[in-house]
């Protein structure tokens, strides 16, 4: 699939996404997940390793510094499988299979309740070095303004 642009997630500009037309998603056979727009409705999150090799579950709560992030509870003995250790890039789902977001480190997840872009960068023939450098500087400044626990 040729990628002509990437988006930087509005909730956390450190996260990139590739907008795909619905026709490509349907033709590819990729499985999509509905978004968990109110993740606090569930008591626990199911965490899945970013390579899908393992999973576990844990409680969570909204981060007091920003409602855009969740703080994962330290699991009680037996809540996470013995060889599961959460890490940056792992996926968080509700127990009914809705996508909550991505772990930005081993203890925090950004809530992705919409794929809004804070910036879009064109690739290929539309790539403009100067404009993209300015965009990256602006996004770096935004990332530095994220709450200190998730920076």
Protein Blocks (a to p, Z undefined) as FASTA:
>chain_A
ZZfbdcddfklmkbccddddfklmmmnopacddddfblmlpmbdcdddfklpaccddddd
ddfkbmkbccdddddehkacfklccdehiacddfkopafbdcfbfkbccddfbdcdfbdc
dehjllcfklmmmmmmmmmmmmmmpcfklZZ
